[in-house]
Amino acid sequence: MEQAPLASSADTAIARTVAALQPRARAELAELVRFRSVADEAQFPKSECEAAANWVADALRAEGFTDVALLDTPDGTQSVYGYLAGPAGAPTVLLYAHYDVQPPLDEDAWLSPPFELTERDGRWYARGAADCKGGVIMHLTALRALREHGGVPVNVKVIVEGSEEQGTGGLERYAEANPELLAADAIVIGDSGNFRVGLPTVTGILRGMTLVRVQVDTLEGNLHSGQFGGPAPDALAALIRILDSLRAEDGSTTVEGLPADGTWDGIPYPEEDFRRDAKVLDGVRLTGSGTVADRVWARPSVTVMGIDCPPVVGATASIQASAAALVSVRIPPGFDATEVTRLLTAHLEQAAPWGARVAVEQLGQGQPFRADTDSPAYAAMGAALSEAYDGQQMAVSGMGGSIPLCNTLAALYPRAEMLLIGLSEPDAQIHAVNESVSPEELQRLSLTEALFLQKYAAAHAG
C-alpha cells in the first residue's frame, strides 16, 4: 500500500520527494527483515547474517558508494562499510545502523510472522523493523532524496554493524585497529528513537551494560527429592537466593558497592506514561524509588535475562545439582562498566548460600555514553527536526539501552559531534514480540536526516 505524503509535513520539494520514496522504503524494509539475522549461530544459521550484510552492501553500491566492503570483525561477524564522496572541502558525516536483530522470542506470540513485514493498524510489524533495519532504510531514503535535490552536500561514510545486539564488540575492536576508517566530523547514530511518536527527540545519554553468566553447582549429580530432600543442597534454590539478593524489597538494584541514587534533570517521564508504554498490569507496582526518569536513565538496573533449569513440563522429582542464569546490569553515565562487572561478579560470588560453588563468566560489556547536546551539529539537527515535525522544538531524553560503539567512536574521534536519532519509540516494542515501526516516523526522520545534512553542510561552509 502506498503511503500518501503527510499533510502536516513541511511543504517543500525535498519533503515531497521523501514522501514519494516511502513505497520503495516499505518494499526494501520488507526485503531486509526477511533475513533472520540474529548474530548467534546457536539460534540461526550464520548465512542469514551474511545474506543481510550482502543486501546492505548491494544497496550502497547501487547508490554510488565506493570502497564498499564487508568487514570481518574479531567476533566472527561482518559489518558493512561504504564511502560516498561529496563536494570538495565538505565535511564528512558517518551514518550508523545495524542489520543484526534480537531473536524473535516466542514466535507463537507474534500476531504475524516475525520475519515478514506486515501492516496492521497503521504500523509495519517485523523483527528489526525499528531496531535497526528501519535505520538502514532511513539512511538510504535521506540520501536518495538529497540526490534528487542538488546532490548529497557532504562526504558520507556508512557503517552497518552485524553484532550490535549481541554486545560482543566486534566492530569496536575493528575500529580501534583501523582508526582512520570511521573518522568523521559528525556521526549520526540511527539506533535510538523519539521519546514518543510525533515528538522530535535526540538521545542525550545511553546506559552501558554488562552481561554475565552465573553458574551454581552443589552436587555431583541430580538426586531424588524424596530420598535426599532436606539436607541435600539444591543448586536451583541457591541460584534463586543469589538472584534475589540483587534487588531490595522495593525492587531497587542492590549490587554491593554500586550506588543507585542518581537523578535525571532532563525531560520528565510521567509514571502513567511509563505504565502505558511498559504495559504494566493493573495493580502491579513499579519497582525502585525516585522518579521514573531517574530509574531508567540515571541509575543502574539489574535484569535476570534467563535461567537454565528444568522446565515445568517434564520436570521430575529431583534436587538440581547445577543451575545457571544470564544477568545484565544497565549502567548510566558516570560509572565504568569494567568496575561494575567486577562489583557484580563479587556480589554474585559472595551471595552464594551453603558454600555453593559459583562461577561467573563475562559475556558482554559496553560503556555508558553522554552526548554534548550543545555542540553546533545539534543546532543543525534541532532546526531539521523542527522543520520535519511542524515547528516542534527538539527534546533531549535519555535512553535505557546501550550502543557500545558510541564510546569507542567518541574516544577515537574526540572532535566529532555525535547525534542519536532513530525509530525505536515506545510503541515500537523493540526486543519484544510484535516489534513494529511507524511509517510516519520513518518518513519524518528520513526527511530530518536529509535536512540535517543540508544544514550541517551549509553551517560548515559558512
C-alpha distance (Angstrom), angle and dihedral (degrees) to the residues before:
residue distance angle dihedral
M1 . . .
E2 3.79 . .
Q3 3.76 117.3 .
A4 3.78 116.8 -133.0
P5 3.80 119.1 -134.4
L6 3.77 113.5 -87.0
A7 3.77 107.8 -97.6
S8 3.79 92.2 -146.0
S9 3.80 97.5 46.2
A10 3.76 122.0 107.5
D11 3.80 106.6 -74.4
T12 3.76 97.4 -131.4
A13 3.77 132.4 127.4
I14 3.79 92.8 -108.2
A15 3.83 91.6 48.5
R16 3.80 89.6 52.9
T17 3.79 90.3 48.6
V18 3.81 92.0 51.9
A19 3.80 89.4 49.9
A20 3.80 90.9 49.9
L21 3.81 89.7 52.3
Q22 3.81 93.8 57.5
P23 3.82 97.2 91.8
R24 3.80 88.3 55.0
A25 3.79 90.1 46.8
R26 3.79 90.7 53.4
A27 3.80 92.9 47.7
E28 3.79 92.8 49.6
L29 3.79 93.3 45.5
A30 3.80 87.8 52.7
E31 3.81 89.1 54.3
L32 3.79 93.9 47.0
V33 3.80 97.7 47.9
R34 3.81 90.9 54.4
F35 3.78 89.0 75.1
R36 3.81 109.4 89.0
S37 3.78 89.4 -142.3
V38 3.80 100.9 172.8
A39 3.82 105.2 149.3
D40 3.80 93.8 -134.9
E41 3.79 117.5 94.5
A42 3.79 90.0 -161.7
Q43 3.81 87.9 69.0
F44 3.81 107.2 28.3
P45 3.81 134.1 11.7
K46 3.78 116.4 -90.4
S47 3.80 87.2 -126.6
E48 3.81 89.3 74.0
C49 3.82 91.3 62.0
E50 3.80 91.2 42.8
A51 3.79 90.7 53.1
A52 3.81 91.7 49.9
A53 3.80 90.5 49.0
N54 3.78 91.0 51.6
W55 3.81 90.7 49.0
V56 3.81 90.2 55.4
A57 3.81 92.0 45.6
D58 3.81 91.5 51.2
A59 3.82 90.8 48.7
L60 3.81 91.1 53.2
R61 3.79 92.3 48.5
A62 3.80 90.0 50.6
E63 3.81 88.9 55.7
G64 3.79 92.5 54.7
F65 3.80 98.9 -98.5
T66 3.80 115.7 156.2
D67 3.80 129.1 -156.0
V68 3.81 89.0 34.7
A69 3.79 107.1 175.2
L70 3.78 141.9 169.8
L71 3.78 103.6 -132.0
D72 3.80 114.8 -148.3
T73 3.78 101.7 -143.1
P74 3.83 125.0 -158.8
D75 3.81 94.2 -104.5
G76 3.80 91.4 63.2
T77 3.81 96.9 -102.5
Q78 3.79 132.9 108.0
S79 3.79 130.2 -119.3
V80 3.81 121.1 -165.1
Y81 3.81 120.9 -129.2
G82 3.78 131.6 -174.4
Y83 3.81 138.7 165.9
L84 3.81 128.7 -148.6
A85 3.80 116.0 -170.9
G86 3.79 118.2 -135.9
P87 3.80 132.1 -169.3
A88 3.78 119.3 -45.0
G89 3.79 111.7 -82.5
A90 3.81 93.7 14.7
P91 3.79 119.9 139.6
T92 3.79 121.1 -106.6
V93 3.80 121.3 -116.7
L94 3.80 123.0 -166.9
L95 3.81 115.5 -149.3
Y96 3.82 116.2 -159.5
A97 3.79 134.3 -165.5
H98 3.81 135.7 139.8
Y99 3.79 130.9 -128.0
D100 3.80 98.3 -161.8
V101 3.79 115.8 95.0
Q102 3.77 142.2 -161.3
P103 3.81 117.2 -93.7
P104 3.81 112.5 -90.1
L105 3.83 91.7 -118.5
D106 3.81 111.9 -157.3
E107 3.79 103.3 10.1
D108 3.80 90.1 -168.2
A109 3.82 88.5 62.6
W110 3.80 91.5 60.6
L111 3.77 114.6 96.9
S112 3.80 88.8 -146.3
P113 3.83 131.2 18.6
P114 3.83 109.2 -68.5
F115 3.80 94.4 -134.1
E116 3.79 96.9 44.9
L117 3.81 118.3 80.0
T118 3.80 106.5 -124.9
E119 3.80 127.2 -178.4
R120 3.78 115.3 -138.4
D121 3.81 131.0 159.4
G122 3.79 91.9 -10.6
R123 3.81 96.3 -51.7
W124 3.81 134.1 98.0
Y125 3.81 114.2 -125.6
A126 3.82 127.3 -154.9
R127 3.78 139.5 108.1
G128 3.80 106.6 -82.0
A129 3.80 94.5 15.5
A130 3.81 89.6 124.4
D131 3.81 102.0 10.7
C132 2.92 97.9 76.6
K133 3.78 123.6 -52.4
G134 3.79 86.5 77.9
G135 3.81 86.1 60.1
V136 3.80 90.1 57.6
I137 3.82 89.7 52.7
M138 3.82 90.9 46.1
H139 3.80 90.7 57.0
L140 3.80 93.2 46.7
T141 3.81 92.9 48.2
A142 3.80 93.3 49.9
L143 3.79 92.1 50.7
R144 3.81 92.7 46.7
A145 3.78 91.4 52.1
L146 3.80 91.2 51.1
R147 3.80 92.1 50.3
E148 3.81 88.5 59.6
H149 3.81 91.7 51.4
G150 3.76 108.5 51.3
G151 3.78 98.8 -51.6
V152 3.79 134.8 -84.3
P153 3.83 105.0 -46.9
V154 3.82 97.4 -154.4
N155 3.77 138.7 47.3
V156 3.79 106.6 -96.4
K157 3.76 129.6 -152.9
V158 3.78 117.6 -174.8
I159 3.79 123.9 -162.3
V160 3.80 119.9 -178.1
E161 3.78 112.2 -172.5
G162 3.79 125.5 -141.7
S163 3.81 103.8 -158.4
E164 3.80 109.0 30.9
E165 3.80 93.4 124.0
Q166 3.80 92.7 52.9
G167 3.82 94.2 53.0
T168 3.80 91.1 -142.6
G169 3.81 94.2 138.3
G170 3.78 100.2 -129.1
L171 3.79 97.1 141.1
E172 3.80 92.5 41.3
R173 3.80 91.2 56.3
Y174 3.81 91.7 44.3
A175 3.80 92.0 51.6
E176 3.79 91.4 48.9
A177 3.80 90.2 52.8
N178 3.83 92.2 45.9
P179 3.81 103.1 34.9
E180 3.81 97.2 168.5
L181 3.78 95.0 55.8
L182 3.81 98.8 78.9
A183 3.81 99.0 26.9
A184 3.81 110.6 139.4
D185 3.80 143.3 153.9
A186 3.80 92.4 -125.2
I187 3.79 132.3 15.5
V188 3.81 123.9 -154.9
I189 3.79 112.1 -161.5
G190 3.80 105.3 -160.4
D191 3.81 94.9 -166.1
S192 3.80 107.3 90.8
G193 3.79 128.8 65.4
N194 3.77 150.5 -142.7
F195 3.79 117.7 -71.6
R196 3.79 84.0 -115.2
V197 3.79 136.7 -16.6
G198 3.78 111.5 -63.8
L199 3.81 96.8 13.2
P200 3.83 109.4 108.0
T201 3.77 106.7 -132.7
V202 3.76 140.6 172.2
T203 3.78 120.7 -160.7
G204 3.79 113.7 -118.4
I205 3.79 99.6 -177.0
L206 3.78 138.9 21.4
R207 3.75 124.5 -159.7
G208 3.77 114.3 -129.3
M209 3.78 122.9 -139.3
T210 3.74 146.5 -148.0
L211 3.79 124.2 -157.8
V212 3.79 124.2 -163.1
R213 3.79 137.9 172.6
V214 3.79 114.3 -137.9
Q215 3.79 119.9 -163.6
V216 3.79 125.2 -168.7
D217 3.82 122.8 -161.2
T218 3.82 125.7 -176.2
L219 3.83 108.1 152.2
E220 3.78 139.3 34.1
G221 3.80 88.9 -120.1
N222 3.80 143.3 -13.9
L223 3.80 117.7 -67.4
H224 3.79 135.6 -152.6
S225 3.82 105.5 -96.4
G226 3.78 92.8 -144.5
Q227 3.79 94.8 52.3
F228 3.81 98.9 39.1
G229 3.81 105.8 16.7
G230 3.79 114.0 126.9
P231 3.78 107.0 35.9
A232 3.82 97.8 31.9
P233 3.84 109.0 96.5
D234 3.81 110.8 -120.5
A235 3.82 112.5 -143.0
L236 3.80 92.8 -156.6
A237 3.80 91.7 52.2
A238 3.82 89.1 48.4
L239 3.81 90.6 51.2
I240 3.80 91.5 49.6
R241 3.81 90.2 53.6
I242 3.79 91.3 48.9
L243 3.80 92.6 50.0
D244 3.79 92.2 46.3
S245 3.81 89.5 56.0
L246 3.82 89.3 65.9
R247 3.81 92.3 72.7
A248 3.79 134.5 52.9
E249 3.80 122.2 -133.6
D250 3.82 91.2 -87.0
G251 3.80 91.9 48.7
S252 3.82 96.8 -101.9
T253 3.79 116.0 147.9
T254 3.80 111.3 -100.0
V255 3.79 109.9 -175.3
E256 3.79 106.1 159.6
G257 3.82 110.0 -103.1
L258 3.82 94.9 9.8
P259 3.84 114.2 113.9
A260 3.81 115.2 -136.9
D261 3.80 102.6 -175.8
G262 3.82 104.6 95.2
T263 3.81 121.4 138.7
W264 3.82 132.8 -144.8
D265 3.82 120.2 -139.4
G266 3.81 99.7 -178.4
I267 3.80 131.8 81.5
P268 3.82 110.5 -17.3
Y269 3.79 124.0 -121.0
P270 3.83 108.1 -146.2
E271 3.79 113.2 -140.3
E272 3.80 93.0 -127.7
D273 3.81 90.0 54.1
F274 3.79 91.6 49.1
R275 3.80 92.3 48.9
R276 3.80 89.4 52.6
D277 3.81 94.1 44.4
A278 3.81 92.2 47.6
K279 3.82 92.7 41.5
V280 3.80 92.2 -130.1
L281 3.81 111.7 -172.4
D282 3.79 119.0 -112.0
G283 3.78 111.8 -89.3
V284 3.81 94.6 18.4
R285 3.81 112.8 119.2
L286 3.79 124.9 -136.8
T287 3.79 115.0 -111.3
G288 3.78 127.9 -117.9
S289 3.79 132.9 19.9
G290 3.79 136.9 -88.9
T291 3.79 124.0 47.0
V292 3.77 120.5 -34.7
A293 3.82 89.1 -112.1
D294 3.82 89.4 53.7
R295 3.77 90.4 53.5
V296 3.81 99.2 46.5
W297 3.82 100.4 36.5
A298 3.81 110.5 20.6
R299 3.81 107.2 34.9
P300 3.79 135.6 59.5
S301 3.78 115.7 -107.4
V302 3.79 130.2 -165.7
T303 3.80 125.0 -143.7
V304 3.78 129.6 -173.8
M305 3.79 100.5 -143.0
G306 3.79 99.8 -175.8
I307 3.79 145.1 -16.4
D308 3.81 129.2 -143.2
C309 3.79 106.9 -142.7
P310 3.79 136.7 115.5
P311 3.81 113.5 -63.4
V312 3.77 118.4 -121.5
V313 3.79 92.1 -112.1
G314 3.78 107.3 73.6
A315 3.80 96.3 9.3
T316 3.80 116.0 150.8
A317 3.80 132.1 -150.5
S318 3.78 92.4 -90.1
I319 3.78 139.0 135.9
Q320 3.79 106.8 -131.4
A321 3.78 118.5 -120.3
S322 3.81 94.6 -166.3
A323 3.80 138.7 18.1
A324 3.80 134.1 171.2
A325 3.78 140.4 -167.5
L326 3.79 141.0 -169.4
V327 3.80 111.7 -127.5
S328 3.79 126.9 -174.8
V329 3.79 133.1 -175.4
R330 3.80 121.7 -158.2
I331 3.79 109.7 -143.5
P332 3.83 125.9 -153.9
P333 3.82 124.3 -146.3
G334 3.79 112.5 -76.2
F335 3.80 93.6 50.9
D336 3.79 129.7 90.6
A337 3.81 113.0 -129.8
T338 3.80 92.8 -146.7
E339 3.80 91.4 55.4
V340 3.81 91.1 46.1
T341 3.81 89.1 52.6
R342 3.80 89.4 52.6
L343 3.81 92.2 49.1
L344 3.80 92.6 46.8
T345 3.79 92.3 49.1
A346 3.81 92.1 49.1
H347 3.80 91.1 47.7
L348 3.81 93.4 51.0
E349 3.80 91.8 48.4
Q350 3.80 94.7 46.4
A351 3.81 94.1 46.2
A352 3.79 93.6 60.7
P353 3.83 111.9 120.0
W354 3.80 127.4 -144.3
G355 3.79 94.3 15.6
A356 3.79 91.2 -69.3
R357 3.79 113.8 174.4
V358 3.79 112.9 -111.4
A359 3.81 126.8 -167.8
V360 3.80 120.4 -174.2
E361 3.81 121.9 -163.9
Q362 3.78 122.7 -172.9
L363 3.80 112.1 -134.4
G364 3.80 103.7 171.9
Q365 3.77 143.2 -0.3
G366 3.80 139.3 -178.8
Q367 3.78 132.5 177.1
P368 3.82 122.1 -122.3
F369 3.80 118.7 -108.9
R370 3.81 137.5 -146.6
A371 3.83 120.9 -166.9
D372 3.80 125.7 -146.4
T373 3.79 98.1 -121.4
D374 3.81 91.7 -179.7
S375 3.82 93.4 66.0
P376 3.85 120.9 115.5
A377 3.82 93.3 -107.9
Y378 3.79 88.9 61.2
A379 3.80 89.4 58.0
A380 3.81 88.7 56.8
M381 3.80 90.9 45.2
G382 3.80 91.7 48.3
A383 3.80 91.0 52.6
A384 3.80 91.4 46.9
L385 3.80 93.3 49.3
S386 3.80 91.5 47.8
E387 3.79 91.5 52.3
A388 3.81 93.3 47.0
Y389 3.81 93.2 44.8
D390 3.80 100.9 48.9
G391 3.78 98.5 -96.6
Q392 3.81 98.3 -46.9
Q393 3.79 115.2 147.2
M394 3.78 120.9 -115.0
A395 3.83 114.1 -98.6
V396 3.80 124.0 -152.2
S397 3.78 118.1 -142.6
G398 3.76 138.4 164.5
M399 3.76 125.2 -113.1
G400 3.77 123.3 -142.6
G401 3.78 93.3 -152.2
S402 3.78 129.0 85.2
I403 3.80 132.6 -120.9
P404 3.82 102.1 -177.8
L405 3.81 93.6 -169.1
C406 3.82 91.7 67.6
N407 3.78 94.6 74.0
T408 3.78 92.0 44.2
L409 3.80 91.0 53.7
A410 3.81 91.9 44.6
A411 3.79 90.3 53.3
L412 3.80 94.3 45.3
Y413 3.81 95.2 44.6
P414 3.80 108.5 27.7
R415 3.81 92.1 169.1
A416 3.81 93.9 54.2
E417 3.79 117.9 103.0
M418 3.80 111.6 -132.2
L419 3.80 123.0 -154.2
L420 3.80 127.1 -176.0
I421 3.80 121.6 -154.0
G422 3.77 133.2 143.2
L423 3.77 153.0 129.5
S424 3.82 102.8 -79.4
E425 3.81 100.5 106.7
P426 3.84 116.8 154.5
D427 3.80 96.3 -91.0
A428 3.80 89.0 58.3
Q429 3.82 90.5 74.2
I430 3.78 93.0 -153.7
H431 3.82 115.8 -165.4
A432 3.83 89.1 20.2
V433 3.79 133.1 88.4
N434 3.80 116.3 -80.0
E435 3.80 95.5 30.1
S436 3.78 111.6 -177.1
V437 3.78 144.2 173.0
S438 3.78 129.4 -137.1
P439 3.83 109.7 -123.2
E440 3.79 87.7 -151.6
E441 3.80 91.4 56.7
L442 3.79 90.6 47.3
Q443 3.80 90.3 52.6
R444 3.80 95.7 45.2
L445 3.80 94.7 45.0
S446 3.79 92.9 46.6
L447 3.81 86.6 54.0
T448 3.80 90.2 45.6
E449 3.78 92.1 54.4
A450 3.80 92.9 47.9
L451 3.82 91.1 49.5
F452 3.79 91.3 45.6
L453 3.79 92.4 54.8
Q454 3.80 90.0 50.3
K455 3.80 93.9 47.6
Y456 3.80 94.0 42.9
A457 3.80 91.4 51.3
A458 3.81 91.1 48.4
A459 3.80 92.2 49.4
H460 3.78 90.9 48.6
A461 3.78 91.5 50.1
G462 3.79 90.9 49.1
